[in-house]
Amino acid sequence: MSVGVLIFFAILGAFICAKARVAGGAVIFSLIALVLFIGTPVGSGLPGAIGAVLQSVSQASEPLTEGGVG
């Protein structure tokens, strides 16, 4: 079975759990889909991209968090 099919079924399972208002199941299926996606060549750059975005936000907010009042 291909990874794409497994990702599709994990997303489908998350959708079904969300419609049934089973939040825990939806989170588990979403995490499974995310792990499977990161394991593919297309998704292998995702952790680095998220890190770059968080670093940019951190650098942009640094002037706001430095120094005190007065």
DOVOTOR-453744 format. One record per residue: x, y, z of N, C-alpha, C, O, CB in turn; residue in one letter; residue number from 1. Coordinates in Angstrom, 3 decimals. Each point is the difference from the previous one (the first is absolute). Glycine has a CB too. Example, Ala and Ser with C-alpha at 12.3 -4.5 7.8 and 13.67 -1.06 7.14 Angstrom:
+----------+----------+----------+----------+----------+----------+----------+----------+----------+----------+----------+----------+----------+----------+----------+---+-----+
|     n.xx |     n.yy |     n.zz |    ca.xx |    ca.yy |    ca.zz |     c.xx |     c.yy |     c.zz |     o.xx |     o.yy |     o.zz |    cb.xx |    cb.yy |    cb.zz | r |   k |
+----------+----------+----------+----------+----------+----------+----------+----------+----------+----------+----------+----------+----------+----------+----------+---+-----+
|   13.190 |   -5.690 |    7.800 |   -0.890 |    1.190 |    0.000 |    0.900 |    1.200 |    0.000 |    1.036 |   -0.019 |    0.665 |   -2.928 |   -1.154 |    0.581 | A |   1 |
|    1.542 |    2.223 |   -1.966 |    0.820 |    1.190 |    0.060 |   -0.770 |    1.090 |    0.730 |    0.509 |    1.108 |    0.169 |    0.675 |   -1.736 |   -2.314 | S |   2 |
+----------+----------+----------+----------+----------+----------+----------+----------+----------+----------+----------+----------+----------+----------+----------+---+-----+
//
This chain:
+----------+----------+----------+----------+----------+----------+----------+----------+----------+----------+----------+----------+----------+----------+----------+---+-----+
|     n.xx |     n.yy |     n.zz |    ca.xx |    ca.yy |    ca.zz |     c.xx |     c.yy |     c.zz |     o.xx |     o.yy |     o.zz |    cb.xx |    cb.yy |    cb.zz | r |   k |
+----------+----------+----------+----------+----------+----------+----------+----------+----------+----------+----------+----------+----------+----------+----------+---+-----+
|    0.852 |   -1.169 |    0.000 |   -0.852 |    1.169 |    0.000 |    0.902 |    1.237 |    0.000 |    0.991 |    0.048 |    0.728 |   -2.865 |   -1.290 |    0.501 | M |   1 |
|    1.541 |    2.207 |   -2.018 |    0.840 |    1.189 |   -0.115 |   -0.221 |    0.938 |    1.183 |   -1.041 |   -0.035 |    0.656 |    0.977 |   -0.170 |   -3.156 | S |   2 |
|    1.071 |    1.047 |    2.757 |   -0.072 |    0.945 |    1.104 |   -1.120 |    1.006 |   -0.228 |   -0.662 |    0.417 |    0.950 |    3.120 |   -0.700 |   -0.548 | V |   3 |
|   -2.675 |    0.675 |   -1.652 |   -1.067 |    0.949 |   -0.306 |   -1.367 |   -0.527 |    0.398 |   -0.840 |    0.754 |    0.491 |    2.214 |    0.105 |   -2.361 | G |   4 |
|   -1.601 |   -2.145 |    1.661 |   -1.280 |   -0.606 |    0.381 |   -0.136 |   -0.009 |    1.518 |   -1.080 |    0.269 |    0.526 |    1.096 |   -1.701 |   -2.607 | V |   5 |
|    1.071 |    1.125 |    2.789 |   -0.040 |    0.006 |    1.461 |   -0.279 |    1.403 |    0.542 |   -0.762 |    0.164 |    0.953 |    2.361 |   -2.097 |   -0.928 | L |   6 |
|   -0.974 |    2.943 |   -0.640 |   -0.244 |    1.376 |    0.410 |   -1.465 |    0.360 |   -0.246 |   -0.635 |    0.633 |    0.844 |    3.036 |   -0.022 |   -1.355 | I |   7 |
|   -2.934 |   -1.011 |   -0.635 |   -1.403 |    0.279 |   -0.315 |   -0.929 |   -0.627 |    1.033 |   -0.938 |    0.650 |    0.461 |    1.520 |   -0.540 |   -2.894 | F |   8 |
|   -0.332 |   -1.370 |    2.803 |   -0.858 |   -0.664 |    0.981 |    0.145 |    0.625 |    1.387 |   -0.969 |    0.052 |    0.758 |    1.152 |   -2.168 |   -2.081 | F |   9 |
|    1.012 |    2.588 |    1.659 |    0.181 |    0.673 |    1.289 |   -0.778 |    1.313 |    0.032 |   -0.621 |    0.329 |    1.011 |    2.898 |   -1.382 |   -0.771 | A |  10 |
|   -2.246 |    1.798 |   -1.335 |   -0.767 |    1.252 |   -0.071 |   -1.500 |   -0.295 |    0.022 |   -0.768 |    0.708 |    0.650 |    2.639 |    0.387 |   -1.950 | I |  11 |
|   -2.274 |   -2.130 |    0.598 |   -1.412 |   -0.401 |    0.009 |   -0.437 |   -0.412 |    1.404 |   -1.096 |    0.351 |    0.438 |    1.293 |   -1.097 |   -2.834 | L |  12 |
|    0.656 |    0.002 |    3.102 |   -0.313 |   -0.389 |    1.377 |   -0.112 |    1.205 |    0.911 |   -0.875 |    0.049 |    0.865 |    2.043 |   -2.203 |   -1.240 | G |  13 |
|   -0.277 |    3.139 |    0.186 |   -0.074 |    1.225 |    0.801 |   -1.297 |    0.744 |   -0.279 |   -0.625 |    0.524 |    0.922 |    3.128 |   -0.357 |   -0.931 | A |  14 |
|   -2.909 |   -0.115 |   -1.247 |   -1.242 |    0.680 |   -0.366 |   -1.208 |   -0.696 |    0.616 |   -0.906 |    0.654 |    0.516 |    1.966 |    0.102 |   -2.656 | F |  15 |
|   -1.068 |   -2.073 |    2.085 |   -1.124 |   -0.759 |    0.565 |   -0.062 |    0.208 |    1.509 |   -1.079 |    0.197 |    0.558 |    1.270 |   -1.916 |   -2.399 | I |  16 |
|    0.966 |    1.677 |    2.503 |    0.024 |    0.219 |    1.453 |   -0.449 |    1.418 |    0.346 |   -0.702 |    0.205 |    0.990 |    2.563 |   -1.879 |   -0.775 | C |  17 |
|   -1.463 |    2.643 |   -1.021 |   -0.404 |    1.379 |    0.263 |   -1.514 |    0.166 |   -0.179 |   -0.646 |    0.700 |    0.780 |    2.919 |    0.102 |   -1.533 | A |  18 |
|   -2.835 |   -1.447 |   -0.274 |   -1.446 |    0.077 |   -0.215 |   -0.758 |   -0.670 |    1.138 |   -1.098 |    0.429 |    0.355 |    1.478 |   -0.407 |   -2.830 | K |  19 |
|    0.209 |   -1.085 |    3.056 |   -0.635 |   -0.713 |    1.105 |    0.320 |    0.655 |    1.340 |   -0.414 |   -0.489 |    1.051 |    0.539 |   -1.627 |   -2.377 | A |  20 |
|    0.608 |    3.218 |    1.284 |    0.393 |    0.761 |    1.194 |    0.822 |   -0.845 |    0.970 |   -0.206 |    0.037 |    1.213 |   -1.856 |    1.346 |   -1.471 | R |  21 |
|    3.004 |   -2.149 |   -0.312 |    0.958 |   -0.763 |    0.793 |    1.350 |    0.668 |   -0.223 |    0.751 |   -0.374 |   -0.900 |   -2.076 |   -1.836 |    0.720 | V |  22 |
|    1.620 |    3.201 |    1.010 |    1.188 |    0.831 |   -0.210 |    1.284 |   -0.803 |    0.111 |    0.927 |    0.219 |   -0.780 |   -2.187 |    1.724 |    1.669 | A |  23 |
|    1.337 |   -2.859 |    0.050 |    1.217 |   -0.794 |    0.183 |    0.337 |   -0.821 |   -1.231 |    1.158 |   -0.059 |   -0.415 |   -1.643 |   -0.037 |    2.843 | G |  24 |
|   -0.510 |   -0.529 |   -3.006 |    0.222 |   -0.791 |   -1.207 |    0.429 |    0.854 |   -1.177 |    0.862 |   -0.397 |   -0.784 |   -2.539 |   -1.218 |    1.604 | G |  25 |
|    1.071 |    2.796 |   -0.943 |    0.362 |    0.906 |   -1.091 |    1.446 |    0.460 |    0.142 |    0.721 |    0.102 |   -0.992 |   -3.111 |    0.653 |    0.819 | A |  26 |
|    2.816 |   -0.477 |    1.408 |    1.378 |    0.430 |    0.222 |    0.968 |   -1.137 |   -0.329 |    1.023 |    0.224 |   -0.646 |   -1.795 |    1.382 |    2.436 | V |  27 |
|    0.455 |   -2.813 |   -1.352 |    0.875 |   -1.152 |   -0.267 |    0.130 |   -0.239 |   -1.498 |    1.111 |   -0.170 |   -0.501 |   -1.782 |   -0.861 |    2.693 | I |  28 |
|   -0.447 |    1.016 |   -2.915 |    0.054 |   -0.216 |   -1.445 |    0.762 |    1.125 |   -0.695 |    0.730 |   -0.255 |   -0.959 |   -2.908 |   -0.981 |    1.077 | F |  29 |
|    2.022 |    2.471 |    0.346 |    0.725 |    1.124 |   -0.597 |    1.498 |   -0.132 |    0.227 |    0.793 |    0.273 |   -0.902 |   -2.792 |    1.185 |    1.249 | S |  30 |
|    2.388 |   -1.873 |    0.846 |    1.427 |   -0.198 |    0.289 |    0.589 |   -1.127 |   -0.842 |    1.133 |    0.099 |   -0.470 |   -1.516 |    0.725 |    2.802 | L |  31 |
|   -0.386 |   -1.892 |   -2.521 |    0.460 |   -1.099 |   -0.855 |    0.212 |    0.504 |   -1.425 |    1.014 |   -0.312 |   -0.624 |   -2.244 |   -1.365 |    2.063 | I |  32 |
|    0.275 |    2.456 |   -1.957 |    0.131 |    0.537 |   -1.351 |    1.209 |    0.918 |   -0.104 |    0.714 |   -0.034 |   -1.002 |   -3.193 |   -0.131 |    0.703 | A |  33 |
|    2.721 |    0.984 |    1.318 |    1.144 |    0.910 |   -0.011 |    1.315 |   -0.767 |    0.010 |    0.921 |    0.340 |   -0.743 |   -2.298 |    1.373 |    1.929 | L |  34 |
|    1.475 |   -2.743 |   -0.353 |    1.219 |   -0.807 |    0.051 |    0.228 |   -0.708 |   -1.331 |    1.131 |   -0.061 |   -0.482 |   -1.438 |   -0.260 |    2.957 | V |  35 |
|   -0.749 |   -0.209 |   -3.066 |    0.145 |   -0.664 |   -1.303 |    0.425 |    1.006 |   -1.073 |    0.815 |   -0.325 |   -0.863 |   -2.565 |   -1.370 |    1.526 | L |  36 |
|    1.202 |    2.913 |   -0.615 |    0.350 |    1.015 |   -0.989 |    1.455 |    0.426 |    0.141 |    0.698 |    0.158 |   -1.001 |   -3.071 |    0.630 |    0.994 | F |  37 |
|    2.837 |   -0.600 |    1.240 |    1.387 |    0.403 |    0.222 |    0.954 |   -1.098 |   -0.456 |    1.133 |    0.282 |   -0.391 |   -1.849 |    1.147 |    2.331 | I |  38 |
|    0.266 |   -2.672 |   -1.892 |    0.825 |   -1.122 |   -0.443 |    0.170 |   -0.077 |   -1.511 |    0.855 |   -0.745 |   -0.478 |   -1.618 |   -0.457 |    2.480 | G |  39 |
|   -0.022 |    1.948 |   -2.764 |    0.126 |   -0.016 |   -1.453 |    1.064 |    1.003 |   -0.439 |    0.331 |    0.915 |    0.755 |   -2.753 |   -1.600 |   -0.988 | T |  40 |
|    2.959 |    0.529 |   -0.971 |    0.984 |    0.971 |   -0.486 |   -0.564 |    1.418 |   -0.117 |    0.728 |    0.969 |    0.215 |    0.365 |   -2.828 |   -1.443 | P |  41 |
|   -2.352 |    1.990 |    0.897 |   -0.612 |    1.323 |   -0.134 |   -0.097 |    0.678 |    1.361 |    0.254 |    1.200 |    0.111 |   -1.553 |   -1.987 |   -2.118 | V |  42 |
|    0.938 |    0.044 |    3.033 |   -0.194 |    0.572 |    1.319 |    1.246 |    0.059 |    0.856 |   -0.062 |    0.473 |    1.135 |   -2.208 |   -1.293 |   -1.284 | G |  43 |
|    3.401 |    0.354 |   -0.360 |    1.218 |   -0.036 |    0.817 |    0.506 |    1.393 |    0.352 |    0.707 |    0.151 |    0.996 |   -0.125 |   -2.309 |   -2.072 | S |  44 |
|   -0.914 |    3.166 |    0.302 |    0.434 |    1.356 |    0.292 |   -0.925 |    0.750 |    0.939 |    0.297 |    1.132 |    0.382 |    0.760 |   -1.124 |   -2.583 | G |  45 |
|   -2.174 |   -0.617 |    2.581 |   -0.986 |    0.681 |    0.848 |    0.553 |    0.409 |    1.365 |   -0.229 |    1.139 |    0.406 |   -1.524 |   -2.441 |   -1.573 | L |  46 |
|    2.467 |    0.445 |    1.899 |    0.523 |    0.453 |    1.300 |    0.957 |    1.188 |   -0.123 |   -0.027 |    0.901 |    0.838 |   -0.218 |   -3.237 |   -0.020 | P |  47 |
|    1.078 |    2.346 |   -1.838 |    0.910 |    1.128 |   -0.210 |   -0.745 |    1.279 |   -0.337 |    0.382 |    1.081 |    0.447 |    1.348 |   -2.680 |   -1.214 | G |  48 |
|   -2.792 |    1.479 |   -0.022 |   -0.789 |    1.178 |   -0.367 |   -0.724 |    0.562 |    1.222 |   -0.066 |    1.217 |    0.173 |   -0.226 |   -2.131 |   -2.503 | A |  49 |
|   -0.246 |    0.049 |    3.169 |   -0.669 |    0.465 |    1.218 |    1.006 |    0.677 |    0.915 |   -0.304 |    1.028 |    0.606 |   -1.392 |   -2.878 |   -0.787 | I |  50 |
|    2.899 |    1.279 |    0.286 |    1.047 |    0.608 |    0.816 |    0.389 |    1.379 |   -0.510 |    0.228 |    0.915 |    0.791 |    0.603 |   -3.190 |   -0.244 | G |  51 |
|   -0.753 |    2.426 |   -1.864 |    0.354 |    1.295 |   -0.579 |   -1.079 |    1.048 |    0.284 |    0.318 |    1.152 |    0.296 |    0.979 |   -2.337 |   -2.093 | A |  52 |
|   -2.556 |    0.795 |    1.707 |   -1.098 |    0.926 |    0.284 |    0.025 |    0.417 |    1.467 |   -0.156 |    1.179 |    0.316 |   -1.229 |   -2.239 |   -2.135 | V |  53 |
|    1.580 |    0.100 |    2.709 |    0.041 |    0.325 |    1.425 |    1.195 |    0.893 |    0.336 |   -0.105 |    0.882 |    0.852 |   -1.033 |   -3.058 |   -0.356 | L |  54 |
|    2.270 |    1.951 |   -1.162 |    1.177 |    0.841 |    0.225 |   -0.266 |    1.426 |   -0.489 |    0.405 |    0.962 |    0.652 |    1.099 |   -2.981 |   -0.879 | Q |  55 |
|   -2.179 |    2.159 |   -0.910 |   -0.336 |    1.329 |   -0.512 |   -0.939 |    0.741 |    0.948 |    0.169 |    1.195 |    0.240 |    0.133 |   -2.047 |   -2.574 | S |  56 |
|   -1.287 |    0.145 |    2.870 |   -0.928 |    0.614 |    0.945 |    0.738 |    0.406 |    1.268 |   -0.250 |    1.066 |    0.560 |   -1.645 |   -2.434 |   -1.494 | V |  57 |
|    2.799 |    0.516 |    1.378 |    0.771 |    0.307 |    1.201 |    0.876 |    1.234 |   -0.203 |    0.090 |    0.852 |    0.884 |   -0.101 |   -3.284 |   -0.287 | S |  58 |
|    0.652 |    2.529 |   -1.755 |    0.838 |    1.159 |   -0.288 |   -0.843 |    1.269 |   -0.142 |    0.428 |    1.076 |    0.416 |    1.229 |   -2.584 |   -1.550 | Q |  59 |
|   -2.834 |    1.388 |    0.557 |   -0.859 |    1.175 |   -0.177 |   -0.556 |    0.493 |    1.328 |   -0.217 |    1.199 |    0.175 |   -0.373 |   -2.013 |   -2.456 | A |  60 |
|    0.358 |   -0.097 |    3.213 |   -0.575 |    0.417 |    1.280 |    1.058 |    0.342 |    1.035 |   -0.340 |    0.447 |    1.096 |   -1.613 |   -1.873 |   -1.593 | S |  61 |
|    3.211 |    1.229 |    0.183 |    1.079 |    0.274 |    0.960 |    0.035 |    1.449 |    0.471 |    0.164 |    0.230 |    1.198 |    1.130 |   -2.031 |   -2.285 | E |  62 |
|   -1.439 |    2.793 |    0.205 |   -0.013 |    1.391 |    0.498 |   -1.147 |    0.286 |    0.964 |    0.123 |    0.863 |    0.869 |    0.939 |   -0.188 |   -3.000 | P |  63 |
|   -2.158 |   -1.380 |    1.987 |   -1.152 |    0.220 |    0.868 |    0.205 |   -0.617 |    1.381 |   -0.557 |    0.485 |    0.985 |   -0.902 |   -0.439 |   -3.008 | L |  64 |
|    2.253 |   -1.111 |    2.101 |    0.173 |   -0.690 |    1.267 |    1.236 |    0.449 |    0.764 |    0.174 |   -0.379 |    1.158 |   -1.341 |   -1.539 |   -2.157 | T |  65 |
|    2.021 |    2.710 |    0.384 |    1.185 |    0.491 |    0.689 |   -0.316 |    1.298 |    0.728 |   -0.905 |    0.744 |   -0.379 |    2.379 |   -1.835 |   -1.338 | E |  66 |
|   -0.720 |    1.339 |    2.753 |   -0.163 |    1.272 |    0.722 |   -1.216 |   -0.011 |    0.890 |   -0.911 |   -0.813 |   -0.157 |    2.028 |    1.978 |   -1.706 | G |  67 |
|   -1.109 |   -0.252 |    2.790 |   -1.114 |    0.089 |    0.933 |   -0.795 |    1.268 |   -0.249 |    0.276 |    0.763 |   -0.926 |    1.018 |   -2.071 |    2.622 | G |  68 |
|   -2.261 |    1.505 |   -0.869 |   -0.846 |    1.188 |   -0.072 |    0.712 |    1.128 |    0.727 |    0.461 |   -0.179 |    1.127 |   -2.590 |   -1.213 |   -1.238 | V |  69 |
|    2.222 |    2.543 |   -0.523 |    0.573 |    1.186 |    0.633 |    1.448 |   -0.035 |   -0.034 |    0.652 |    0.922 |    0.490 |   -2.547 |   -0.740 |    0.935 | G |  70 |
+----------+----------+----------+----------+----------+----------+----------+----------+----------+----------+----------+----------+----------+----------+----------+---+-----+
//
